[in-house]
Amino acid sequence: MPARIAFTFRTTSGPRTTSMAYERRGAGEPLLLLHGIGHHWQAWEPVLDILAAERDVIAVDLPGFGASDGLPEGCAYDLSTVAPVLGAFCEAVGFARPHVAGNSLGGLLALELGRQELVRSVTALSPAGFWSEGERRYAFGTLRAMRGAALSMPVPVIERLSRTPVGRTVLTSTIYARPGRRSPEAVVAETLALREASGFHQTLAAGRDVLFREDVPGVPVTVAWGTRDRLLLRRQGVRAKHALPGARLVRLPGCGHVPMNDDPALVARVILDGSR
């Protein structure tokens, strides 16, 4: 059953308070899971129980997404703000220096947490920040189109589309290589999460100038990319390897941008190997 916690984090203008929703399962070394823009913690549901067999897992709704509150007024949705928020969250729930795995935006945040030495290891699945300017514009334009489509469709239409493999393809094929595997209930929930994400536009705005080009020394890093990623093209993984020469680069055959649904066993194995 998802939980919620309110906590205080530090900013340059003083302490601020927010609250975040999360799902916690399992036992073992701590593992924090971070989803992508417009998604929610349930993106990790296909791998959650596999990971929980070996780890104490927290899958969190990022600020302004899912059931978490948005950031307080005046706080930017950038790395310099959200990374400390996640650090304060981990402290509040007693998650001392966890392993972290993130997808897309979550992968970028995971790398930033690794750069700040707030985590034990990093696994980044198709992380943002390794794009060319043209690739960034394409990805942001695609995300805006997905958000616009979710906002324009009445809920009964979303529910009707979700009941068939073709409809689930219409709704989610940009992020999944195998959208037919997603359950109708999950597709409805994540489409509604996208349309209701209060932090969507602020997060996109903060990402315009993001280029992750710093190494993450002293922390084991795994970067994994789906071979059928249609949002952040897989050649960006090569750039990530150049920026992070000590990282392990893994290909995820047949997987899209959100690979947890496309091949849960492979993704769970990559995360567990990266956190050993």
Backbone as CSV, one residue per row, in Angstrom:
resi,resn,N_x,N_y,N_z,CA_x,CA_y,CA_z,C_x,C_y,C_z
1,MET,0.849,-1.195,0.000,0.000,0.000,0.000,0.882,1.240,0.000
2,PRO,0.734,2.134,-0.980,1.580,3.328,-1.034,1.465,4.160,0.241
3,ALA,2.577,4.775,0.616,2.639,5.630,1.794,2.976,7.047,1.360
4,ARG,2.925,7.960,2.299,3.272,9.358,2.048,4.022,9.896,3.256
5,ILE,5.001,10.748,2.990,5.741,11.362,4.084,5.996,12.834,3.765
6,ALA,5.821,13.680,4.759,6.170,15.098,4.650,7.542,15.299,5.277
7,PHE,8.340,16.167,4.686,9.698,16.373,5.178,10.181,17.762,4.759
8,THR,11.264,18.182,5.353,11.854,19.485,5.075,13.139,19.303,4.280
9,PHE,13.353,20.168,3.316,14.606,20.163,2.556,15.165,21.583,2.521
10,ARG,16.453,21.680,2.262,17.121,22.979,2.296,17.207,23.587,0.905
11,THR,17.005,24.880,0.823,17.217,25.645,-0.404,18.078,26.852,-0.065
12,THR,18.518,27.568,-1.092,19.344,28.763,-0.851,18.563,29.854,-0.123
13,SER,17.238,29.781,-0.194,16.409,30.782,0.485,15.875,30.283,1.824
14,GLY,16.364,29.114,2.274,15.938,28.595,3.562,15.223,27.264,3.442
15,PRO,14.834,26.666,4.567,14.168,25.369,4.541,12.759,25.460,3.969
16,ARG,12.377,24.440,3.199,11.031,24.332,2.641,10.496,22.938,2.933
17,THR,9.188,22.781,2.831,8.550,21.510,3.150,7.730,21.019,1.969
18,THR,7.776,19.716,1.739,6.922,19.084,0.733,6.559,17.696,1.223
19,SER,5.758,16.981,0.465,5.457,15.589,0.799,5.510,14.754,-0.469
20,MET,5.912,13.497,-0.316,6.059,12.599,-1.451,5.418,11.257,-1.156
21,ALA,4.859,10.650,-2.197,4.242,9.327,-2.105,5.237,8.273,-2.575
22,TYR,5.154,7.076,-1.972,6.095,6.028,-2.357,5.523,4.660,-2.012
23,GLU,6.075,3.647,-2.668,5.754,2.251,-2.413,7.020,1.569,-1.909
24,ARG,6.898,0.817,-0.803,8.062,0.148,-0.223,7.787,-1.347,-0.089
25,ARG,8.730,-2.156,-0.569,8.595,-3.609,-0.499,9.962,-4.248,-0.285
26,GLY,9.951,-5.445,0.280,11.143,-6.266,0.330,12.026,-6.041,1.532
27,ALA,13.209,-6.666,1.490,14.200,-6.565,2.554,15.580,-6.745,1.934
28,GLY,16.580,-6.173,2.586,17.947,-6.245,2.085,18.554,-4.863,1.993
29,GLU,19.563,-4.712,1.158,20.170,-3.396,0.980,19.160,-2.457,0.325
30,PRO,19.204,-1.161,0.677,18.198,-0.225,0.156,18.394,0.084,-1.321
31,LEU,17.284,0.162,-2.055,17.292,0.474,-3.482,16.174,1.472,-3.761
32,LEU,16.536,2.633,-4.279,15.586,3.684,-4.620,15.332,3.661,-6.122
33,LEU,14.047,3.699,-6.522,13.657,3.661,-7.928,13.010,4.983,-8.323
34,LEU,13.487,5.577,-9.431,13.032,6.888,-9.890,12.482,6.775,-11.316
35,HIS,11.232,7.197,-11.503,10.571,7.091,-12.804,10.908,8.275,-13.707
36,GLY,10.368,8.257,-14.914,10.592,9.316,-15.887,9.521,10.392,-15.843
37,ILE,9.695,11.411,-16.676,8.774,12.548,-16.703,7.369,12.090,-17.114
38,GLY,6.372,12.584,-16.405,4.992,12.258,-16.717,4.523,10.909,-16.231
39,HIS,5.420,10.149,-15.607,5.052,8.810,-15.142,4.815,8.837,-13.636
40,HIS,4.753,7.653,-13.030,4.574,7.533,-11.587,5.280,6.262,-11.133
41,TRP,5.285,6.017,-9.818,6.082,4.892,-9.312,5.660,3.569,-9.932
42,GLN,4.401,3.472,-10.362,3.906,2.212,-10.911,4.618,1.793,-12.196
43,ALA,5.398,2.687,-12.797,6.215,2.289,-13.945,7.126,1.114,-13.593
44,TRP,7.481,0.998,-12.295,8.385,-0.058,-11.834,7.658,-1.339,-11.434
45,GLU,6.339,-1.338,-11.482,5.576,-2.494,-11.006,6.010,-3.809,-11.642
46,PRO,6.335,-3.859,-12.961,6.726,-5.152,-13.540,7.973,-5.770,-12.913
47,VAL,8.848,-4.964,-12.327,10.094,-5.501,-11.755,10.136,-5.405,-10.236
48,LEU,9.132,-4.806,-9.634,9.210,-4.470,-8.216,9.354,-5.707,-7.333
49,ASP,8.539,-6.706,-7.553,8.611,-7.897,-6.696,9.894,-8.692,-6.932
50,ILE,10.396,-8.683,-8.169,11.670,-9.367,-8.439,12.781,-8.693,-7.648
51,LEU,12.823,-7.375,-7.682,13.855,-6.642,-6.952,13.675,-6.782,-5.445
52,ALA,12.416,-6.792,-4.996,12.133,-6.857,-3.561,12.541,-8.194,-2.954
53,ALA,12.761,-9.208,-3.779,13.237,-10.488,-3.256,14.665,-10.376,-2.722
54,GLU,15.408,-9.354,-3.163,16.799,-9.193,-2.729,17.110,-7.828,-2.143
55,ARG,16.185,-6.870,-2.265,16.467,-5.501,-1.834,15.279,-4.935,-1.052
56,ASP,15.579,-3.983,-0.189,14.552,-3.150,0.435,14.294,-2.013,-0.549
57,VAL,13.176,-2.089,-1.257,12.942,-1.236,-2.420,11.929,-0.144,-2.099
58,ILE,12.274,1.086,-2.466,11.318,2.188,-2.458,11.210,2.729,-3.873
59,ALA,9.992,2.673,-4.418,9.680,3.320,-5.694,8.896,4.582,-5.366
60,VAL,9.396,5.729,-5.783,8.863,7.012,-5.338,8.185,7.744,-6.488
61,ASP,7.156,8.517,-6.165,6.611,9.494,-7.109,7.431,10.768,-6.982
62,LEU,8.069,11.185,-8.058,8.890,12.395,-8.025,8.020,13.622,-7.753
63,PRO,8.620,14.701,-7.260,7.836,15.916,-6.978,7.095,16.411,-8.218
64,GLY,5.784,16.638,-8.055,4.969,17.116,-9.166,4.460,16.024,-10.079
65,PHE,4.655,14.753,-9.682,4.202,13.624,-10.493,3.518,12.595,-9.604
66,GLY,2.644,11.789,-10.218,1.937,10.792,-9.449,1.155,11.432,-8.323
67,ALA,1.257,10.845,-7.136,0.528,11.350,-5.973,1.365,12.276,-5.099
68,SER,2.586,12.599,-5.519,3.428,13.507,-4.738,3.028,14.953,-4.967
69,ASP,3.244,15.774,-3.941,3.010,17.202,-4.095,4.016,17.798,-5.078
70,GLY,3.647,18.912,-5.674,4.612,19.687,-6.424,5.576,20.375,-5.479
71,LEU,6.653,20.899,-6.022,7.594,21.655,-5.198,6.954,22.958,-4.734
72,PRO,7.370,23.478,-3.590,6.831,24.761,-3.121,7.088,25.871,-4.132
73,GLU,6.251,26.884,-4.092,6.372,28.013,-5.004,7.767,28.618,-4.914
74,GLY,8.333,28.912,-6.079,9.660,29.497,-6.137,10.781,28.489,-6.273
75,CYS,10.483,27.189,-6.158,11.499,26.146,-6.303,11.504,25.637,-7.741
76,ALA,12.662,25.630,-8.360,12.791,25.146,-9.731,12.856,23.619,-9.747
77,TYR,12.364,23.037,-10.829,12.403,21.585,-10.989,13.695,21.169,-11.686
78,ASP,14.825,21.658,-11.187,16.114,21.362,-11.815,16.921,20.419,-10.931
79,LEU,18.087,20.006,-11.432,18.903,19.050,-10.695,19.338,19.592,-9.344
80,SER,19.660,20.893,-9.299,20.175,21.467,-8.061,19.114,21.529,-6.970
81,THR,17.845,21.411,-7.337,16.767,21.390,-6.341,16.270,19.981,-6.083
82,VAL,15.982,19.227,-7.144,15.339,17.922,-6.968,16.293,16.910,-6.336
83,ALA,17.576,16.948,-6.652,18.512,16.007,-6.026,18.547,16.178,-4.502
84,PRO,18.661,17.410,-3.970,18.580,17.560,-2.508,17.237,17.141,-1.926
85,VAL,16.160,17.353,-2.680,14.853,16.886,-2.213,14.870,15.369,-2.043
86,LEU,15.419,14.662,-3.010,15.493,13.204,-2.911,16.401,12.772,-1.770
87,GLY,17.491,13.497,-1.568,18.358,13.196,-0.435,17.636,13.379,0.886
88,ALA,16.854,14.459,1.002,16.084,14.703,2.226,14.995,13.650,2.409
89,PHE,14.379,13.225,1.302,13.374,12.164,1.368,13.990,10.886,1.920
90,CYS,15.135,10.495,1.382,15.791,9.266,1.849,16.116,9.355,3.337
91,GLU,16.583,10.510,3.773,16.874,10.698,5.193,15.601,10.563,6.026
92,ALA,14.494,11.114,5.516,13.238,11.097,6.269,12.680,9.682,6.429
93,VAL,12.871,8.825,5.432,12.337,7.460,5.510,13.371,6.467,6.035
94,GLY,14.550,6.962,6.427,15.581,6.090,6.967,16.268,5.235,5.937
95,PHE,16.416,5.773,4.738,17.025,5.061,3.613,18.443,5.584,3.430
96,ALA,19.362,5.144,4.269,20.713,5.710,4.282,21.508,5.268,3.062
97,ARG,21.926,6.231,2.256,22.792,6.017,1.081,22.393,4.760,0.302
98,PRO,21.240,4.800,-0.345,20.759,3.611,-1.063,21.484,3.422,-2.398
99,HIS,21.314,2.250,-2.965,21.516,2.088,-4.394,20.377,2.840,-5.077
100,VAL,20.578,3.264,-6.322,19.507,3.964,-7.024,19.458,3.501,-8.468
101,ALA,18.253,3.299,-8.967,18.025,3.017,-10.385,16.967,3.994,-10.877
102,GLY,17.205,4.563,-12.043,16.262,5.527,-12.589,16.107,5.352,-14.081
103,ASN,14.944,5.760,-14.570,14.615,5.664,-15.991,14.360,7.061,-16.534
104,SER,15.025,7.421,-17.658,14.793,8.686,-18.337,15.153,9.856,-17.419
105,LEU,14.195,10.722,-17.063,14.456,11.760,-16.069,15.003,11.147,-14.793
106,GLY,14.437,10.024,-14.374,14.929,9.356,-13.175,16.358,8.888,-13.315
107,GLY,16.770,8.491,-14.533,18.156,8.105,-14.761,19.096,9.278,-14.619
108,LEU,18.689,10.430,-15.139,19.483,11.649,-14.978,19.620,12.005,-13.501
109,LEU,18.515,11.940,-12.761,18.561,12.236,-11.327,19.435,11.221,-10.589
110,ALA,19.370,9.951,-10.988,20.207,8.930,-10.359,21.685,9.243,-10.555
111,LEU,22.056,9.675,-11.753,23.449,10.032,-12.014,23.873,11.248,-11.188
112,GLU,22.974,12.209,-11.037,23.296,13.379,-10.218,23.472,12.987,-8.753
113,LEU,22.634,12.092,-8.256,22.806,11.602,-6.892,24.145,10.873,-6.745
114,GLY,24.540,10.138,-7.780,25.844,9.493,-7.758,26.974,10.499,-7.784
115,ARG,26.828,11.539,-8.596,27.868,12.573,-8.662,28.057,13.251,-7.316
116,GLN,26.960,13.424,-6.572,27.027,14.044,-5.255,27.358,13.039,-4.150
117,GLU,27.634,11.787,-4.532,28.016,10.722,-3.608,26.958,10.500,-2.523
118,LEU,25.683,10.573,-2.937,24.577,10.339,-2.013,24.063,8.910,-2.083
119,VAL,24.623,8.102,-3.005,24.142,6.734,-3.207,25.316,5.773,-3.317
120,ARG,25.020,4.476,-3.194,26.061,3.446,-3.244,26.398,3.020,-4.672
121,SER,25.391,3.013,-5.533,25.586,2.643,-6.932,24.470,3.276,-7.744
122,VAL,24.690,3.357,-9.057,23.728,3.976,-9.967,23.469,3.027,-11.137
123,THR,22.190,2.808,-11.429,21.789,2.163,-12.678,20.852,3.120,-13.394
124,ALA,21.251,3.572,-14.563,20.484,4.563,-15.327,19.968,3.916,-16.602
125,LEU,18.654,3.836,-16.731,18.008,3.239,-17.905,17.568,4.354,-18.843
126,SER,18.182,4.421,-20.026,17.890,5.489,-20.996,17.844,6.859,-20.320
127,PRO,18.929,7.265,-19.658,18.895,8.529,-18.914,18.843,9.741,-19.834
128,ALA,18.141,10.768,-19.387,18.138,12.048,-20.093,19.502,12.723,-19.933
129,GLY,19.768,13.686,-20.823,20.954,14.518,-20.667,22.116,14.195,-21.573
130,PHE,21.986,13.179,-22.436,23.080,12.811,-23.339,22.696,13.045,-24.798
131,TRP,21.764,13.938,-25.006,21.230,14.223,-26.327,22.031,15.301,-27.048
132,SER,21.873,15.360,-28.370,22.244,16.547,-29.138,21.076,17.521,-29.030
133,GLU,21.268,18.748,-29.481,20.177,19.711,-29.404,18.986,19.264,-30.251
134,GLY,19.252,18.707,-31.423,18.163,18.218,-32.264,17.415,17.068,-31.609
135,GLU,18.155,16.168,-30.979,17.518,15.040,-30.296,16.691,15.509,-29.094
136,ARG,17.201,16.524,-28.400,16.439,17.059,-27.272,15.128,17.673,-27.750
137,ARG,15.197,18.468,-28.818,13.983,19.082,-29.351,12.972,18.019,-29.789
138,TYR,13.461,16.981,-30.430,12.571,15.896,-30.846,11.906,15.238,-29.634
139,ALA,12.702,14.915,-28.604,12.156,14.254,-27.418,11.149,15.147,-26.707
140,PHE,11.487,16.423,-26.542,10.576,17.327,-25.837,9.292,17.538,-26.636
141,GLY,9.421,17.645,-27.964,8.233,17.786,-28.794,7.334,16.561,-28.705
142,THR,7.958,15.377,-28.673,7.183,14.141,-28.545,6.462,14.076,-27.203
143,LEU,7.154,14.460,-26.145,6.540,14.452,-24.818,5.377,15.438,-24.734
144,ARG,5.551,16.611,-25.321,4.446,17.584,-25.315,3.249,17.040,-26.094
145,ALA,3.517,16.363,-27.202,2.428,15.786,-27.989,1.710,14.695,-27.202
146,MET,2.446,13.876,-26.484,1.838,12.836,-25.661,0.971,13.459,-24.569
147,ARG,1.492,14.491,-23.943,0.724,15.185,-22.896,-0.542,15.815,-23.488
148,GLY,-0.393,16.454,-24.648,-1.550,17.068,-25.283,-2.611,16.054,-25.645
149,ALA,-2.184,14.889,-26.145,-3.143,13.844,-26.490,-3.861,13.328,-25.241
150,ALA,-3.105,13.145,-24.147,-3.722,12.673,-22.902,-4.733,13.675,-22.367
151,LEU,-4.420,14.965,-22.492,-5.333,16.004,-22.014,-6.587,16.105,-22.882
152,SER,-6.448,15.799,-24.161,-7.571,15.998,-25.087,-8.581,14.868,-25.059
153,MET,-8.193,13.699,-24.559,-9.083,12.543,-24.604,-9.922,12.442,-23.337
154,PRO,-11.229,12.334,-23.463,-12.064,12.073,-22.289,-11.684,10.728,-21.659
155,VAL,-11.859,10.627,-20.356,-11.501,9.395,-19.651,-12.184,8.166,-20.260
156,PRO,-13.478,8.207,-20.634,-14.090,7.014,-21.241,-13.383,6.563,-22.526
157,VAL,-12.850,7.514,-23.289,-12.117,7.157,-24.510,-10.813,6.455,-24.140
158,ILE,-10.098,6.977,-23.140,-8.865,6.339,-22.684,-9.150,4.921,-22.208
159,GLU,-10.218,4.760,-21.449,-10.571,3.430,-20.939,-10.928,2.482,-22.073
160,ARG,-11.650,2.975,-23.081,-12.027,2.126,-24.213,-10.796,1.708,-25.018
161,LEU,-9.895,2.639,-25.267,-8.679,2.312,-26.009,-7.826,1.293,-25.253
162,SER,-7.784,1.410,-23.943,-6.914,0.542,-23.149,-7.335,-0.919,-23.190
163,ARG,-8.555,-1.207,-23.614,-9.067,-2.583,-23.556,-8.552,-3.472,-24.679
164,THR,-7.936,-2.894,-25.707,-7.448,-3.691,-26.830,-5.955,-3.454,-27.036
165,PRO,-5.241,-4.455,-27.580,-3.817,-4.259,-27.867,-3.561,-3.086,-28.810
166,VAL,-4.436,-2.910,-29.807,-4.266,-1.791,-30.737,-4.419,-0.458,-30.001
167,GLY,-5.410,-0.365,-29.117,-5.617,0.856,-28.361,-4.467,1.153,-27.418
168,ARG,-3.931,0.112,-26.784,-2.781,0.321,-25.901,-1.562,0.750,-26.699
169,THR,-1.462,0.281,-27.929,-0.382,0.729,-28.806,-0.529,2.215,-29.127
170,VAL,-1.742,2.647,-29.426,-1.996,4.061,-29.695,-1.574,4.922,-28.507
171,LEU,-1.882,4.466,-27.309,-1.640,5.266,-26.121,-0.184,5.246,-25.654
172,THR,0.533,4.131,-25.859,1.824,3.981,-25.167,2.987,3.504,-26.033
173,SER,2.805,3.375,-27.347,3.888,2.799,-28.159,5.115,3.689,-28.228
174,THR,5.004,4.958,-27.879,6.189,5.825,-27.869,7.181,5.388,-26.802
175,ILE,6.689,4.862,-25.702,7.600,4.518,-24.602,7.794,3.025,-24.421
176,TYR,6.891,2.202,-24.950,7.029,0.753,-24.830,7.230,0.121,-26.199
177,ALA,8.143,-0.836,-26.276,8.299,-1.600,-27.512,7.228,-2.677,-27.620
178,ARG,6.701,-3.105,-26.473,5.676,-4.145,-26.456,4.474,-3.635,-25.659
179,PRO,3.774,-2.643,-26.174,2.679,-2.033,-25.412,1.524,-2.982,-25.113
180,GLY,1.368,-4.026,-25.929,0.300,-4.977,-25.678,0.457,-5.733,-24.380
181,ARG,1.680,-5.757,-23.826,1.919,-6.465,-22.575,1.430,-5.668,-21.358
182,ARG,1.233,-4.383,-21.529,0.787,-3.543,-20.414,-0.691,-3.812,-20.162
183,SER,-1.080,-3.898,-18.906,-2.480,-4.183,-18.598,-3.345,-2.961,-18.894
184,PRO,-4.617,-3.163,-19.217,-5.507,-2.026,-19.445,-5.539,-1.062,-18.264
185,GLU,-5.562,-1.600,-17.054,-5.628,-0.749,-15.862,-4.372,0.108,-15.737
186,ALA,-3.207,-0.481,-16.029,-1.958,0.273,-15.938,-1.905,1.375,-16.987
187,VAL,-2.387,1.084,-18.198,-2.368,2.086,-19.267,-3.270,3.262,-18.928
188,VAL,-4.445,2.983,-18.398,-5.338,4.071,-17.983,-4.672,4.906,-16.902
189,ALA,-4.103,4.245,-15.895,-3.503,4.960,-14.766,-2.335,5.833,-15.203
190,GLU,-1.479,5.320,-16.100,-0.329,6.128,-16.486,-0.716,7.239,-17.459
191,THR,-1.761,7.037,-18.251,-2.245,8.122,-19.106,-2.820,9.251,-18.257
192,LEU,-3.558,8.894,-17.225,-4.089,9.915,-16.314,-2.964,10.580,-15.528
193,ALA,-1.930,9.821,-15.158,-0.785,10.415,-14.462,-0.092,11.456,-15.333
194,LEU,0.010,11.173,-16.635,0.628,12.118,-17.554,-0.188,13.397,-17.652
195,ARG,-1.497,13.279,-17.779,-2.317,14.476,-17.950,-2.412,15.299,-16.671
196,GLU,-2.245,14.657,-15.508,-2.418,15.353,-14.235,-1.103,15.778,-13.597
197,ALA,0.022,15.543,-14.261,1.331,15.838,-13.669,1.545,17.351,-13.546
198,SER,1.506,17.852,-12.329,1.633,19.302,-12.118,3.036,19.813,-12.400
199,GLY,4.031,18.926,-12.348,5.403,19.355,-12.569,5.896,19.175,-13.991
200,PHE,5.003,18.813,-14.917,5.432,18.456,-16.271,6.134,19.615,-16.972
201,HIS,5.463,20.751,-17.097,6.028,21.858,-17.871,7.260,22.451,-17.196
202,GLN,7.254,22.550,-15.875,8.415,23.098,-15.180,9.633,22.186,-15.335
203,THR,9.383,20.876,-15.341,10.487,19.928,-15.513,11.070,20.019,-16.919
204,LEU,10.202,20.098,-17.925,10.697,20.274,-19.294,11.490,21.562,-19.422
205,ALA,10.974,22.648,-18.848,11.672,23.934,-18.927,13.046,23.844,-18.290
206,ALA,13.151,23.151,-17.152,14.437,23.022,-16.468,15.411,22.154,-17.251
207,GLY,14.883,21.286,-18.141,15.745,20.376,-18.878,16.308,20.921,-20.168
208,ARG,15.901,22.134,-20.555,16.337,22.665,-21.855,17.852,22.765,-21.983
209,ASP,18.515,23.118,-20.920,19.963,23.337,-20.981,20.760,22.220,-20.325
210,VAL,20.118,21.096,-20.058,20.798,20.008,-19.350,21.632,19.181,-20.319
211,LEU,22.906,19.081,-20.017,23.824,18.159,-20.688,24.673,17.521,-19.590
212,PHE,24.536,16.222,-19.407,25.295,15.559,-18.350,26.622,15.115,-18.940
213,ARG,27.669,15.848,-18.609,28.981,15.552,-19.183,30.042,15.313,-18.117
214,GLU,29.648,15.257,-16.845,30.608,15.020,-15.772,30.661,13.538,-15.441
215,ASP,31.864,13.068,-15.083,32.011,11.688,-14.670,31.417,11.516,-13.268
216,VAL,31.191,10.265,-12.899,30.688,9.942,-11.561,31.716,9.005,-10.927
217,PRO,32.832,9.549,-10.472,33.903,8.698,-9.949,33.566,8.154,-8.562
218,GLY,34.092,6.976,-8.281,33.945,6.420,-6.942,32.641,5.708,-6.686
219,VAL,31.709,5.723,-7.653,30.418,5.051,-7.496,30.218,4.125,-8.698
220,PRO,29.920,2.844,-8.488,29.660,1.966,-9.635,28.455,2.460,-10.437
221,VAL,28.623,2.575,-11.752,27.571,3.092,-12.618,27.301,2.101,-13.746
222,THR,26.034,1.813,-13.965,25.586,1.039,-15.117,24.640,1.911,-15.930
223,VAL,24.878,2.000,-17.226,23.971,2.693,-18.141,23.412,1.647,-19.097
224,ALA,22.085,1.549,-19.166,21.441,0.554,-20.029,20.487,1.249,-20.983
225,TRP,20.476,0.790,-22.239,19.641,1.430,-23.261,18.882,0.392,-24.070
226,GLY,17.586,0.610,-24.231,16.782,-0.270,-25.061,17.117,-0.090,-26.535
227,THR,17.220,-1.188,-27.262,17.558,-1.110,-28.685,16.404,-0.561,-29.515
228,ARG,15.186,-0.506,-28.919,14.033,0.029,-29.641,13.485,1.283,-28.954
229,ASP,14.373,2.007,-28.314,13.979,3.266,-27.674,13.658,4.291,-28.760
230,ARG,12.409,4.755,-28.794,11.967,5.712,-29.814,11.954,7.144,-29.303
231,LEU,12.244,7.350,-28.032,12.211,8.696,-27.461,13.614,9.270,-27.299
232,LEU,14.470,8.559,-26.598,15.883,8.921,-26.485,16.665,7.847,-27.226
233,LEU,17.102,8.181,-28.427,17.652,7.182,-29.341,18.895,6.523,-28.757
234,ARG,19.088,5.246,-29.090,20.089,4.450,-28.399,21.516,4.925,-28.624
235,ARG,21.763,5.706,-29.697,23.120,6.217,-29.888,23.549,7.138,-28.753
236,GLN,22.594,7.640,-27.988,22.935,8.476,-26.846,23.658,7.671,-25.764
237,GLY,23.473,6.358,-25.779,24.209,5.516,-24.854,25.703,5.559,-25.090
238,VAL,26.112,5.696,-26.346,27.538,5.807,-26.663,28.097,7.100,-26.082
239,ARG,27.335,8.194,-26.186,27.774,9.451,-25.580,27.886,9.320,-24.069
240,ALA,26.934,8.601,-23.483,26.985,8.394,-22.033,28.260,7.647,-21.649
241,LYS,28.641,6.667,-22.438,29.862,5.907,-22.147,31.096,6.790,-22.261
242,HIS,31.111,7.700,-23.236,32.252,8.622,-23.350,32.314,9.568,-22.150
243,ALA,31.161,10.028,-21.683,31.129,10.943,-20.536,31.434,10.220,-19.236
244,LEU,31.085,8.933,-19.189,31.262,8.131,-17.972,32.141,6.933,-18.313
245,PRO,33.433,7.144,-18.502,34.288,6.068,-19.021,34.351,4.831,-18.130
246,GLY,34.087,4.994,-16.855,34.120,3.844,-15.957,32.813,3.091,-15.876
247,ALA,31.800,3.576,-16.565,30.469,2.951,-16.468,30.403,1.681,-17.302
248,ARG,29.518,0.790,-16.880,29.191,-0.397,-17.658,28.032,-0.050,-18.569
249,LEU,28.188,-0.204,-19.885,27.129,0.078,-20.851,26.487,-1.228,-21.281
250,VAL,25.165,-1.303,-21.108,24.422,-2.534,-21.386,23.332,-2.236,-22.406
251,ARG,23.212,-3.085,-23.412,22.103,-3.006,-24.360,20.950,-3.863,-23.864
252,LEU,19.739,-3.363,-24.078,18.539,-4.098,-23.694,17.794,-4.474,-24.975
253,PRO,18.068,-5.651,-25.528,17.488,-6.029,-26.830,15.963,-6.047,-26.795
254,GLY,15.362,-5.421,-27.808,13.920,-5.444,-27.953,13.162,-4.552,-26.997
255,CYS,13.863,-3.728,-26.220,13.208,-2.882,-25.218,13.062,-1.451,-25.713
256,GLY,11.997,-0.803,-25.280,11.751,0.592,-25.596,12.290,1.521,-24.528
257,HIS,11.730,2.736,-24.497,12.254,3.769,-23.595,12.003,3.440,-22.127
258,VAL,10.883,2.801,-21.829,10.580,2.367,-20.457,10.679,0.840,-20.463
259,PRO,11.885,0.297,-20.247,12.131,-1.125,-20.535,11.589,-2.081,-19.482
260,MET,11.184,-1.557,-18.324,10.749,-2.438,-17.242,9.563,-3.298,-17.657
261,ASN,8.699,-2.734,-18.515,7.536,-3.468,-18.996,7.903,-4.437,-20.122
262,ASP,8.874,-4.067,-20.935,9.190,-4.862,-22.132,9.936,-6.151,-21.806
263,ASP,10.835,-6.112,-20.821,11.582,-7.316,-20.430,11.912,-7.214,-18.944
264,PRO,10.930,-7.500,-18.080,11.147,-7.331,-16.635,12.326,-8.140,-16.097
265,ALA,12.485,-9.375,-16.545,13.550,-10.223,-16.009,14.924,-9.646,-16.338
266,LEU,15.104,-9.192,-17.584,16.391,-8.621,-17.984,16.675,-7.337,-17.213
267,VAL,15.692,-6.456,-17.123,15.908,-5.182,-16.437,16.212,-5.414,-14.959
268,ALA,15.490,-6.321,-14.317,15.754,-6.611,-12.906,17.160,-7.164,-12.727
269,ARG,17.601,-8.010,-13.633,18.943,-8.570,-13.527,20.011,-7.494,-13.677
270,VAL,19.792,-6.573,-14.621,20.749,-5.475,-14.812,20.839,-4.618,-13.553
271,ILE,19.681,-4.304,-12.946,19.674,-3.479,-11.738,20.338,-4.200,-10.573
272,LEU,20.008,-5.473,-10.387,20.605,-6.216,-9.273,22.102,-6.395,-9.471
273,ASP,22.536,-6.680,-10.699,23.973,-6.792,-10.959,24.678,-5.463,-10.693
274,GLY,24.023,-4.360,-11.079,24.645,-3.062,-10.888,24.700,-2.627,-9.435
275,SER,23.878,-3.223,-8.592,23.838,-2.831,-7.184,24.520,-3.844,-6.274
276,ARG,25.313,-4.743,-6.874,26.063,-5.698,-6.053,27.460,-5.184,-5.783
